[in-house]
Every structure is written in C-alpha cells, then in structure tokens.
Amino acid sequence: MTLHILIFDKFTEPLYHYLTAVLGLQRQQFLFVSAEPLNLTPSENLFLFKSPLSRNLRSNIKTFYKLCSNADRIILHGDPLLHFFALFPSFLKKTSWVIYGQELYSLNKDHGLQNEVKKFVLRKVKNHITHIEGDSILANQMLHSKASFIKSPMYLSNVAETNDFAPEIISQKKLLKVLVGNSTDPTNNHEAIFHKLLKHVNDIECIYCPLSYGMYDEYKAEVIAIGKKMFGDKFIVLEKFMPFEEYKKFLAGIDVIIFDHNRQEAMGVTITLMSLGKIVYVNPHTTSYESLIRRGFKLFDNNLIAIDGLKIDRDVSANVLRLKEYYSKKVFDDSWIKISQL
C-alpha cells in the first residue's frame, strides 16, 4: 500500500484523480491535510483530517499513525505534518519526499524549534522525488543526508504537449509583449527585472505581470506601484486566476518571458512556455536552470538582456525533443508506476 500525504491544492487534486481514475494505480491511499472542506467524492482510498485540525489533534494523530503503520511506502508531498513524523520517526525509513523547492530555501533562514523539527524529519527520508536533480543534491548537502534521487515530473502541471510549439521571429516585430514573474512571492524579484526592461521600453508594447497566485499582499501592492510608476499604461497586472487552458492561450501571445526567481520556482509555467516555443529568460543561479541546461534545454540567462536587448531571436528548437524525453505524459505515467512499486 502506498500512502500519499498532501495538502489539497491545484497540483495535488488533479494528481489524486489521475493516479486513481486515469492511470488506475492499485493500493493507493491519500491523506489530505486541510482546514477547509474538500470537494471530493468519498472513497475508500481517501482520508481527511478532522477540522479544525488543532481541536482534533488526538484523533488526527491516530489517523496518521494507523495509515502510516499499514503503508508499505509513504509519499510526502512538500512538508506537511513534519511534527507528526517527528513523533514517529520510524515511518521515515519508508518515506519518499516530493520536493517542492521552497522547503529547501527556508532551512538556513528560519530558526527555532520548528525549523529543527523540519531538519530532523527531512534528513531521515529514504528518497527524494523531483525532476530537478539539483534539488535532491542540495537537500542532501543542506541536511547532511543520503537520500536517493527518483526522477519524476511530479505533477500534471509539469507534463508538456508540443503540438503548439511555434517559435516566432521576434526581431522583426515592431513591439513586443513581455511577461514578468509568475506570482506574488518576493522571490520573483520583480523590481530587478523592471530595471532591465526600462532601458528597452521603446521596444515594448506591454508588460504583463501575473499576481493572482500567492499570499504576499503587501509585496503585491509594492510591485503594482513600482510597475505603474515605471511603465504607466504599458504595465498590465493579471489579478484574476485563469484556468490552465485559458492561461496557455494567453501565453501563446507573449513574445518574451523574464523570470528572476532566486530559487527553483515556476517550473510548471516554464515547461509550458518552452512547449509553446517561447524565449524564456531566467536567473542562472538556480538548481532548475542548471538542471535544464545540463539536459539540453534552451533557456537563457536574463543578464543577456543587458547585452543584446529584447528584440533578438534565440534558437529554442532543441526544446521539442527534450520535452518529449523528460516531460511527456508517458514519462509522467512511467515514473508514478515505478514509484508505486518501490
């Protein structure tokens, strides 16, 4: 039996439905941790914590212990329930950790008991599940652990279809549509990108800034204020969350995309953009950039903008084969079948 422990969100809900209803994996159980009611059909493989979580602590610990005891393997998605694992560390011997990325970058920044618990638990997991091997290497370095690396696209948002791959000759366009960042997380480093763009503002028709995703409202307000001040009406904020297919159609109309995350982030949208044949500039000092470049993908150091400007064509033709090799539906299916048989 495989037990998945996960937060209910836009990535995990589709995974739950896909693994059970589409891929048809047997002997899968899902323990969703959420303080909100979930819109899921009751099932024998679905378990929910009692809410509110803090008032039902004893009952929830019992549920956790029973499910983990009966499981042959445990898949920990991100870092929920680390304090429960700290109570029962023997479960970590059969636990694989799906690394999201943000867990790593708080390890040396946060302090106190909660961070010590986090380190204690994550250094004892058996495997790391990720499509960015650099994240697994970094986790082992930071935690002084020896977990093995299991390659998987992880979530359906990282599956690429290349039917719409259509690179454009942007050097011949009069004005360009530019996308900056992907969320309200300060790691987007929006202002640094804005200063890069300001020198080329005469080549820009508009700058789209997605700020519908994330919890940092104060930072969001700062980004909007700075963007409006620097670019006026050319700066367009996207505050409404779009369904995936709608967002994909929107992205198809963008010419240049610039990210400056200081850590592995926005991988789903980056993969989607590459599948559309887009030119994507990123921060080169990240595990994601290193991993993708090493595998032959064509993304570009955002410092090149200062050297070459925006209206320059980049060869992204290699991305079609690389996406099929690493992020196809078959690769996704095969990885989860393998994980369920570990």
DALINMO-V121859 format. One record per residue. N is the residue number from 1. RES is the residue in one small letter. SS is DSSP state (2 for helix, 1 for strand, 0 for the rest). D_LAST is the distance of its C-alpha to the last C-alpha in whole Angstrom. Layout:
# DALINMO-V121859
n: (N,N)
res: (RES,RES)
ss: (SS,SS)
d_last: (D_LAST,D_LAST)
This chain:
# DALINMO-V121859
n: (1,2,3,4,5,6,7,8,9,10,11,12,13,14,15,16,17,18,19,20,21,22,23,24,25,26,27,28,29,30,31,32,33,34,35,36,37,38,39,40,41,42,43,44,45,46,47,48,49,50,51,52,53,54,55,56,57,58,59,60,61,62,63,64,65,66,67,68,69,70,71,72,73,74,75,76,77,78,79,80,81,82,83,84,85,86,87,88,89,90,91,92,93,94,95,96,97,98,99,100,101,102,103,104,105,106,107,108,109,110,111,112,113,114,115,116,117,118,119,120,121,122,123,124,125,126,127,128,129,130,131,132,133,134,135,136,137,138,139,140,141,142,143,144,145,146,147,148,149,150,151,152,153,154,155,156,157,158,159,160,161,162,163,164,165,166,167,168,169,170,171,172,173,174,175,176,177,178,179,180,181,182,183,184,185,186,187,188,189,190,191,192,193,194,195,196,197,198,199,200,201,202,203,204,205,206,207,208,209,210,211,212,213,214,215,216,217,218,219,220,221,222,223,224,225,226,227,228,229,230,231,232,233,234,235,236,237,238,239,240,241,242,243,244,245,246,247,248,249,250,251,252,253,254,255,256,257,258,259,260,261,262,263,264,265,266,267,268,269,270,271,272,273,274,275,276,277,278,279,280,281,282,283,284,285,286,287,288,289,290,291,292,293,294,295,296,297,298,299,300,301,302,303,304,305,306,307,308,309,310,311,312,313,314,315,316,317,318,319,320,321,322,323,324,325,326,327,328,329,330,331,332,333,334,335,336,337,338,339,340,341,342)
res: (m,t,l,h,i,l,i,f,d,k,f,t,e,p,l,y,h,y,l,t,a,v,l,g,l,q,r,q,q,f,l,f,v,s,a,e,p,l,n,l,t,p,s,e,n,l,f,l,f,k,s,p,l,s,r,n,l,r,s,n,i,k,t,f,y,k,l,c,s,n,a,d,r,i,i,l,h,g,d,p,l,l,h,f,f,a,l,f,p,s,f,l,k,k,t,s,w,v,i,y,g,q,e,l,y,s,l,n,k,d,h,g,l,q,n,e,v,k,k,f,v,l,r,k,v,k,n,h,i,t,h,i,e,g,d,s,i,l,a,n,q,m,l,h,s,k,a,s,f,i,k,s,p,m,y,l,s,n,v,a,e,t,n,d,f,a,p,e,i,i,s,q,k,k,l,l,k,v,l,v,g,n,s,t,d,p,t,n,n,h,e,a,i,f,h,k,l,l,k,h,v,n,d,i,e,c,i,y,c,p,l,s,y,g,m,y,d,e,y,k,a,e,v,i,a,i,g,k,k,m,f,g,d,k,f,i,v,l,e,k,f,m,p,f,e,e,y,k,k,f,l,a,g,i,d,v,i,i,f,d,h,n,r,q,e,a,m,g,v,t,i,t,l,m,s,l,g,k,i,v,y,v,n,p,h,t,t,s,y,e,s,l,i,r,r,g,f,k,l,f,d,n,n,l,i,a,i,d,g,l,k,i,d,r,d,v,s,a,n,v,l,r,l,k,e,y,y,s,k,k,v,f,d,d,s,w,i,k,i,s,q,l)
ss: (0,1,1,1,1,1,1,0,0,0,0,2,2,2,2,2,2,2,2,2,2,2,0,0,0,0,0,1,1,1,1,1,1,0,0,0,0,0,0,0,0,0,0,0,0,1,1,1,0,0,0,0,2,2,2,2,2,2,2,2,2,2,2,2,2,2,2,2,2,2,0,0,1,1,1,1,1,0,0,0,0,2,2,2,2,2,2,0,2,2,2,2,2,2,1,1,1,1,0,0,0,2,2,2,2,0,0,0,0,0,0,0,2,2,2,2,2,2,2,2,2,2,0,0,0,0,1,1,1,1,0,0,2,2,2,2,2,2,2,2,2,2,2,0,0,0,0,1,1,1,1,0,0,0,0,2,2,2,0,0,0,0,0,0,0,0,0,0,0,2,2,2,0,0,0,1,1,1,1,1,0,0,0,0,0,2,2,2,0,2,2,2,2,2,2,2,2,2,0,0,2,2,2,1,1,1,1,1,1,1,0,0,0,0,0,0,2,2,2,2,2,2,2,2,2,2,2,2,2,2,2,2,2,2,1,1,1,1,0,0,0,0,0,2,2,2,2,2,2,2,2,2,0,0,0,1,1,1,0,0,0,0,0,0,0,0,2,2,2,2,2,2,2,2,2,0,0,0,1,1,1,1,0,0,0,0,2,2,2,2,2,2,2,2,0,0,0,0,0,1,1,0,0,2,2,2,2,2,0,0,0,0,0,0,0,0,0,0,2,2,2,2,2,2,2,2,0,0,2,2,2,2,2,2,2,2,2,2,2,2,0,0)
d_last: (11,9,12,14,17,19,23,24,26,26,23,21,23,22,19,19,21,19,16,18,21,20,17,17,13,13,13,13,15,17,19,22,24,28,31,32,32,30,30,28,28,27,24,22,19,21,22,25,26,30,33,34,31,34,36,33,31,31,30,27,26,26,24,21,21,21,18,16,17,16,12,9,8,10,11,14,16,19,21,22,23,22,25,23,20,23,25,21,20,18,15,15,13,10,11,10,13,14,18,21,23,26,24,25,28,29,28,31,34,33,35,35,33,30,29,29,27,25,24,24,21,19,20,17,14,11,10,13,12,15,17,20,19,22,21,18,21,23,21,20,24,25,23,24,20,17,14,12,13,10,13,13,17,16,19,21,24,22,22,25,28,31,33,35,35,39,40,44,46,47,50,52,51,54,52,48,46,44,41,40,37,35,35,37,35,37,35,36,39,41,45,44,43,46,48,47,48,51,53,52,53,55,53,51,51,49,46,44,42,39,39,38,34,34,36,38,42,44,42,42,46,47,45,47,50,50,49,52,54,53,53,55,54,52,49,47,45,42,42,41,37,36,34,32,34,37,36,35,38,40,38,39,42,42,43,41,39,39,36,37,34,33,30,27,28,29,26,26,30,30,27,29,33,31,31,34,36,37,38,36,37,35,35,34,33,30,26,26,29,28,25,26,29,27,25,29,29,33,33,36,38,40,42,43,45,48,48,48,49,47,49,47,45,41,39,36,36,33,31,30,28,26,25,24,22,20,21,22,20,18,17,16,15,13,11,10,9,6,5,6,4,0)
